[in-house]
Amino acid sequence: MSLLESLFTAIGDGTWGWSLIPFLVVLGVFFTLASGFVQFRFFGRMFQVMMPGTQPPGEGHISSLQALLVSVGGRVGGGNIAGVAVAITLGGPGAVFWMWAIALVGMATSLFECSLAQVFKRSDEDGTYRGGPAQYILHGLGRQFNWLAVIYAISLIAAFGLGFNAFQGNTVAGAMQDSLGIDRLWSGIGLAVLTGLVVYGGIKRIAQVAEFVVPIMAVGYIGLALLIVVINIAEVPAVLSLIVKNAFGLEEAVGGGMGAAIAQGLRRGLFSNEAGLGSAPNVAAVAYVRHPVSQGIVQSLSVFIDTIIICSCTAFVILLGDIYVAGAEGVDGVVLTQQSLVSHVGEWSQYFLTIAILLFAFSSIIYNYYLGENALTVFTESHIARHVLRLLIVGLVFLGSSAPGATAVFFFSDPMMGILALVNLLAIIMLFPVGLRVLNDYRDQLKAGKEHPEFDPAKFSDLDIDVTAWSND
């Protein structure tokens, strides 16, 4: 076991330690510049998904909005509550600025990877679609890169399907035990039953649950944060000034100064919004839309919601309070967020946060399950294999919840996510010309006066596109 731990530690150090974060940053900047700042040019169009009548009618299909909410539900989790607190503790308030910066360039990366997932999606037997990095590797790069798709799929199942689901269950059970006194065993049973009910309904049920749960959790958390901002409105300019000064080393809050702020902000931002990591495209591909770029634009919005809105909510809750003391050792992680909430609005808020963590974690569990199921199709379409995966994930959610130390065996999760991200980044670099062609097709239709551009596979006959996934049914 110690040999395996050393191996995965070396993999983690070789990806997250020195290569992956600069790679993600440089690639995000490149996509932003090469596309002419596409995420800002189409910023207004991102919100059209919320407007009635803007989506194509597609009875029985997953809508663009449902896919967005599944994606937001997966991205929004412990990183938005505990991760932001850790970033501020280790990197100072300036880490928040660099979280914002990486989210803004990451929006372009997410747009391209999710547009590619739409281009190369495949029709499934139940009338839904399936796609993601494995599919755009196989059908975009060709069968000679089958080995790369296999590495991607193994990493996705290991990191998201197995490891992260055990961690999410552990987070929920710990929060419920600490604030409500509920034994981990009962939390584990309840969470495992709920997980089983949802995952056995497939992507349609997952989308329906996300459509209900995600707005409740997001609006509730954002609403409480806005209340705290309003209560402390006079302090907001000083907090914004502190964030900017600390971000550029004009005012040092922790050891390491500007370097610590950049490192923590970029790392926590990327972990939270997942732009470029190759997870979100799996969900983006299931949406029924008129044009691949339409969903790419929508998925950019999920990065914005995750980091610019929800992570900022946590940051302001902490920085407007009196619990956090720059450079001082003490509370951190979810406890810092929890105690900051209590200092603002009272003891009841710790129970509110427990419920928020439950909803955040549950939405992440069902999202992680779907990622694992989608990756499984690279190896087999067997229904038996799918049932085995479902049972395994339900069991891991229970194990992670009921046994406090059980998640220690999933030390491979972060290193496998590092491999996952590197494979995805290599693929989207090689497919960037295709992504740019599709983006230019979308732009050309807009310039010609078409309000809702439509994708015509015949224009891209040189690509391995499943035309049945683009029929005008």
LOMIVEX-183154 format. One record per residue (C-alpha): residue in three letters; y, z, x. Coordinates in steps of 0.001 Angstrom, whole numbers, plus 524288, in hexadecimal, padded with zeros to 5 digits. Each point is the difference from the previous one (the first is absolute). Layout:
N
AlaYZX/...
//
This chain:
473
Met800008000080000/Ser809608034280B12/Leu7FD8F7F279805C0/Leu803777F99F7F303/Glu80C328084D7FEC4/Ser8043D7FC0F80DB3/Leu7FD8A7F1B27FCBF/Phe80801800417F390/Thr80AB3807EA8068F/Ala800FE7F55880A4D/Ile800A17F59C7F541/Gly80A9A807B57F907/Asp807D88018C80C7A/Gly7FE777F19380308/Thr804F27FBC87F2A1/Trp8093E80A157FA3D/Gly802E58059E80D6A/Trp806DD7F4878067D/Ser7FD437F2807FA64/Leu80011800277F142/Ile80D2F805CB7FC85/Pro807E27F70080918/Phe7F7BA7F4A47FAF7/Leu8033F803607F1D7/Val80E67801B7802FF/Val801427F34F807BE/Leu7F85E7F8647F5DA/Gly8082E8056D7F4DA/Val80C797FC2680705/Phe7FA5A7F274802E3/Phe7FC2C7FDB97F1CF/Thr80D6A804947FBAB/Leu8072B7F6B58092F/Ala7F6CA7F4527FE9A/Ser8009B800AB7F136/Gly80EC3801327FF88/Phe7FFE680E447FB89/Val7F7687FCAF7F465/Gln7FE9180E217FB6C/Phe80EC08012B7FE4D/Arg802067F26E7FA3D/Phe7F5CF8029D7F58C/Phe8032880E5B7FE15/Gly805317FDE97F244/Arg7F4017F83C7FC0C/Met7F72A80B6E803BE/Phe80439807627F3EC/Gln7FD2B7F4D17F6A2/Val7F200804C47FF1D/Met8056180B577F803/Met806837F6E97F640/Pro7F8D07FBBC7F39A/Gly7FD1D7F1887FEC1/Thr800C07FCDA80E88/Gln7F1548005D8028B/Pro7F6A07F51A7FC11/Pro7F758803017F446/Gly7F25A802DA804E4/Glu7F788807627F663/Gly7F4DB806D8806D2/His806637FED280D52/Ile8068880A30808A3/Ser80EB27FE737FEDA/Ser8096A7FFBD80B5B/Leu8059080D0D7FB89/Gln7F289806437FF3A/Ala7FCD77FB5680DC2/Leu80D028057F804A8/Leu7FD2080D357F9E0/Val7F24A80095805D3/Ser806077FCF780D39/Val80ADD80A197FE72/Gly7F5E4809E37FB82/Gly7F83B7FD9380C54/Arg80B798001E80955/Val8065380BFC7FA18/Gly7F87B80C078041C/Gly8000380AFB809C3/Gly8082C7F7FA80972/Asn80B61800807F697/Ile7FF6E80EC87FE8C/Ala7F9B1805B380C25/Gly8021B7F46280929/Val80EBC7FFDB7FE59/Ala8008980E9E8029B/Val7F8127FE2480C80/Ala808E07F4CA80453/Ile80C218087A7FE37/Thr7F9C680BB4806AE/Leu7FB927F85F80C05/Gly80A8A7F5818009A/Gly80BC2806787F9B3/Pro807FB7FADB7F47F/Gly8020F7F32080744/Ala7F1B57FC927FD91/Val803E57FD297F1F3/Phe8091E7F51380477/Trp7F5197F969807A8/Met7F6E3801567F454/Trp80A167F86E7F835/Ala8015B7F5D280ACE/Ile7F16C7FD5E80128/Ala7FEDB7FF047F13C/Leu80AB67F5B17FF43/Val7F9917F73380A2D/Gly7F277803807FACB/Met803D67FA477F2DB/Ala7FF967F27380656/Thr7F2968029380600/Ser7FAD6804947F2E4/Leu8058A7F3F67F94B/Phe7F8D47F6D080928/Glu7F2E3807128003C/Cys7FFCB801897F136/Ser804347F1D87FDAD/Leu7F4C57FB8E808BD/Ala7F6AF808A17F845/Gln8044A7F8D97F3B3/Val7FEB37F28280622/Phe7F1DD8023B80407/Lys7FB718088B7F4A2/Arg7F3227FCAF7F925/Ser7FC288007C7F1A1/Asp7F64180AB77FCA8/Glu7F5377FF427F5DD/Asp80707809227F694/Gly80C3C7F7907FF9B/Thr807C280821809C8/Tyr803777FC3180DEB/Arg7FC238054680D33/Gly806AD7FE2280D13/Gly806508063A80BC2/Pro7FF887FEC180EC5/Ala7F14F7FDB280063/Gln801A77F4607F6E7/Tyr80BB07FA37806FC/Ile7F8B78015680CD1/Leu7F3F27F9287FA8C/His8070F7F57E7F82B/Gly80C9A7FEFA807A3/Leu7FB41800CB80E08/Gly7F2627FAA27FD5D/Arg7F1ED80476800CD/Gln800828005980ED5/Phe807E480C7F7FE2F/Asn7F5958063D7F766/Trp7FE1D80A7C80A69/Leu80E3E803F57FE93/Ala7FE7C8016E7F143/Val7F3F88087E80230/Ile807608090280958/Tyr80AFD800DD7F606/Ala7F6BA8032E7F4BF/Ile7F8A880A8880791/Ser80CE38065080402/Leu805317FF8F7F20F/Ile7F3EB806507FA22/Ala7FF6280A7280A86/Ala80E7A8039280004/Phe804347FEB57F1D9/Gly7F3787FFC67F80E/Leu7F99D80B84806C9/Gly8089F8081080906/Phe80D048000D7F8DD/Asn7F9AF802FB7F2D7/Ala7F9E180C52805A0/Phe80D55803D880578/Gln806BE7FD9A7F2E9/Gly7F6238089C7F906/Asn8021C80A8A80A3C/Thr80ECA7FF527FE21/Val7FEFF8018B7F138/Ala7F64880B308007D/Gly807ED8073980A46/Ala80C997FEEA7F82C/Met7F96C8047E7F364/Gln7F9A180B88806C9/Asp80C91804608069C/Ser809267FEEA7F458/Leu7F7218016B7F40D/Gly7F4BA807EE80586/Ile7F5D37F5FA7FB9B/Asp7F3B38006080830/Arg7FD787F3DE80827/Leu7F2B97FE097F9A4/Trp805E97FE1D7F276/Ser80AC97F74880543/Gly7F5B77F7C8806C4/Ile7F7B57FE957F3C3/Gly80BBA7FC687F796/Leu805707F629809A3/Ala7F2A57F9CA80251/Val7FDC07FE4E7F157/Leu80D6B7F9CF7FE13/Thr7FDB97F70680B98/Gly7F2D27FBB27FA9B/Leu8059A7FCF87F294/Val80A7C7F748805D5/Val7F89A7F8DC80ABD/Tyr7F4CA7FC827F6E8/Gly809C27F8A07F7AB/Gly803527F67580AE7/Ile80D537FAA8803B9/Lys8046B7FE957F1CE/Arg7FE3780E7C7FD4A/Ile805F68037280D31/Ala80BEB7F7CD7FC4C/Gln800D98065D7F292/Val7FF6680DAF805CA/Ala80A2D7FC8D80A56/Glu808E67FA567F596/Phe7FFC080D547F949/Val7FF7A8098180B77/Val809037F9D580A10/Pro80C8B7FF617F7DC/Ile7FE0480E237FBC7/Met7FE2C8051980DD2/Ala80AA17F79D80606/Val80A4B802407F581/Gly7FD1280E987FF87/Tyr80123801D880EAD/Ile80BFC7F74780144/Gly8065C806E67F46C/Leu7FE4780D6E80624/Ala805447FB1980CFD/Leu80BDB7F9FE7F95D/Leu8028380CF47F921/Ile7FFFE806B880D4A/Val809377F5AA80588/Val8095D801DB7F48B/Ile7FFAE80ECB80197/Asn803697FE5F80E66/Ile808707F3CA7FEDB/Ala80AC8805AF80887/Glu7F65E8011580B61/Val7FABD7F20F7FF1F/Pro80A447F996808F3/Ala7FD4D80A2C80A8A/Val7F1517FD9E7FF06/Leu801C57F13C80103/Ser808C3801F780BD6/Leu7F5D9808F98062C/Ile7F5407F5D47FDEF/Val807E27F51C80674/Lys805058084D80B56/Asn7F27680539802F8/Ala7F9F77F26C7FEE5/Phe808957FAE480B07/Gly7FFE280C278087F/Leu80E02803DA7FCFD/Glu7FB4380D357FB60/Glu7F2F68051A804EF/Ala7F791807C77F69F/Val7F306800D28073B/Gly7FAF27FE2780DBB/Gly7FEF27F18F802EB/Gly80C5D7FCAA7F891/Met801467F1CD7FBE8/Gly7F29A7FC7A8057A/Ala7F93580A3D7F7A0/Ala807877FB8B7F3FB/Ile7FC207F1CB8020F/Ala7F1C080303802F5/Gln7FE0C809067F463/Gly807E97F7B97F692/Leu7F8C77F37080330/Arg7F28F8064D80020/Arg8018D807857F344/Gly806D97F4917F961/Leu7F4F37F6A480356/Phe7F584809B37FBF2/Ser806E4801DC7F309/Asn803B77F22A7FBCE/Glu7F43C7F91A8064E/Ala807B47F36480247/Gly7F7DC7F774808E4/Leu7F4328090C80006/Gly7F8117F6B17F779/Ser7FD438092C7F49A/Ala809D87FBF17F58E/Pro7FC627F15F8001E/Asn7F2CE8038B7FA09/Val807098049E7F3C7/Ala80AAD7F5A28005D/Ala7F5987F5637FEE1/Val7FB26804817F29C/Ala80CD67FD377F8F1/Tyr801527F4817F6B3/Val80CB37F96080424/Arg806467F29C80011/His802037FF3580EB6/Pro7FAAA807A580BBA/Val80DA580370804C7/Ser802F6806427F2CF/Gln7F61B80AA6802FE/Gly80445800A380E34/Ile80DAE803417FB45/Val7FA9C80A4A7F6C2/Gln7F8088065980AD5/Ser80C5C800D080842/Leu80560808557F516/Ser7F48C8097980163/Val803E28025480E46/Phe80DFF802797FB7B/Ile7FB75809847F570/Asp7F6EC8073680935/Thr8091E8022D80B89/Ile80E0E7FD747FC32/Ile7FEDC8073D7F30C/Ile7F4DB809DF7FFEF/Cys7FFF0803B380E6F/Ser80ECB801707FF26/Cys7FE3C809427F48E/Thr7F7A3808FC80868/Ala809857FEE480B5E/Phe80BB08041D7F7C3/Val7F86D80B257F9BD/Ile7FD488054B80DB5/Leu80D0A7FD2B80693/Leu80854804FB7F4B3/Gly7F8B780CF28001B/Asp8009280BA180920/Ile7F183800FB80376/Tyr800177F58980A80/Val806408042580CD3/Ala801107F54680A36/Gly7F7DC8029680C12/Ala7FA9E80CDB7FAF6/Glu7F172802A87FEF0/Gly7FB88803DA7F28C/Val7FBA27F9897F36F/Asp7FD3C7F17D80023/Gly7F8627F5E07F85D/Val7FE22801C57F178/Val803AB80E728010E/Leu80D9F7FC4F804BE/Thr801D57F6DA7F474/Gln7FAA880A1E7F69C/Gln8088380B16804F1/Ser80BF47F72D80021/Leu7FDBD7FCAB7F1B0/Val7FE9180E697FCA5/Ser80CBF8033880710/His8072B7F5E17F7C8/Val7FAAA801AB7F240/Gly7F6EB80BC77FFBA/Glu7F1B6803F4800A0/Trp7FBB47F6D47F51C/Ser802197F442808DB/Gln7F4538036B80896/Tyr7F7547FDD67F420/Phe807027F3427FD3C/Leu7FD557FBB180DF7/Thr7F1A28036F7FEA3/Ile7FF127F72B7F410/Ala807777F55C8074D/Ile7F6888010280B7D/Leu7F49B7FF2D7F66F/Leu8055D7F38D7F9D5/Phe803D47FA1780D15/Ala7F2AD802D6805DA/Phe7F86C7FB657F419/Ser807377F30E7FFA1/Ser7FD347FE8180E8C/Ile7F181802C77FDEE/Ile7FE327F54C7F5F1/Tyr808057F6B580861/Asn7F7D88034080BFA/Tyr7F3977FDDC7F837/Tyr804307F2667FC03/Leu803287FC9A80E1D/Gly7F24680421803D2/Glu7F9C47F8577F4E8/Asn807C17F3D780376/Ala7FBE98010E80E48/Leu7F1C5801567FBE6/Thr800327F2207FA6C/Val800FA7FABF80DE6/Phe7F1E580471801E2/Thr7FA147FF547F275/Glu802FA7FD8D7F19F/Ser7F4B9808CA7FBFF/His802A6808D57F45E/Ile7F6AA809F7805DF/Ala8081C800BA80C70/Arg80C3C801C57F7D1/His7F9BA80B4E7F87B/Val7FB9D8065580CAE/Leu80DF97FF498052B/Arg80553805E97F372/Leu7F66280B4780076/Leu802BC8022080E65/Ile80EAD800AE7FDC6/Val7FEB3809337F458/Gly7F74B8089D80881/Leu809AE7FFB880B56/Val80B49803AE7F706/Phe7F80580BC37FB77/Leu7FBF88038580DEE/Gly80DDE7FEBC8053C/Ser805338086A7F4EB/Ser7F5D980AD77FFD1/Ala7FDCC801E480EA3/Pro80C9D802F88077C/Gly7FA6D7FBB480D19/Ala7F88A7F4197FB1C/Thr80AD07F65A80320/Ala7FED38032D80E80/Val7F4867F682800BD/Phe808FA7F4B77FC1C/Phe8070B7FFEE80D07/Phe7FDB77F14D8008B/Ser809467FCE07F4AA/Asp80CCF7FE4B8076A/Pro7F9F37F84E80B55/Met7F92A7F6F17F64E/Met80CE47FDE17F904/Gly805C27FC5880D33/Ile7F5857F585801D5/Leu802397FB967F1F0/Ala80E737FE3580277/Leu7FE347F88F80CB7/Val7F6667F6877F9A4/Asn809317FDC87F48A/Leu80BC97FDE9808C5/Leu7F8B07F5FC80827/Ala7FC207F8D97F395/Ile80DA17FF747FA13/Ile805CE7FB8380CF8/Met7F6677F4A080043/Leu8027B7FD1B7F199/Phe80EBE8017D800C3/Pro802367F11C7FF46/Val7F85D7FFD77F33A/Gly807CC80B817FAC3/Leu80CB57F9358039A/Arg7FBA27F3677F93B/Val7FD1E807807F388/Leu80CEF8074A800F9/Asn807847F341801D0/Asp7F9027FA437F426/Tyr804C480B977F80D/Arg80DD87FE7F80531/Asp800357F1637FD75/Gln7FC548021E7F1C5/Leu80ABD80A217FE8B/Lys809DB7F68B805F5/Ala7FB767F5987F660/Gly803C3809217F4F7/Lys7F2938052B7FC3C/Glu801B680E337FC2F/His7F18C803578017E/Pro7F9AB7F79880AA8/Glu7F1CC7FC197FDF6/Phe7F5987FDF180A48/Asp7F9707F2B880086/Pro7F3998006380870/Ala8008C7F12580121/Lys80BCE8015E808F5/Phe7F770807E38093B/Ser7F38E7F7F27FF4F/Asp7FDB28022D80E85/Leu7FDA880E777FD5D/Asp7F393806587FAE9/Ile805BD804547F2FE/Asp7F813803DA7F40A/Val806867F7247F5E3/Thr7F988807737F4CC/Ala8085880BAD803A7/Trp80C217F7CC7FD69/Ser7FC377F9517F351/Asn80A37800947F541/Asp7F7838079E7F691/
//
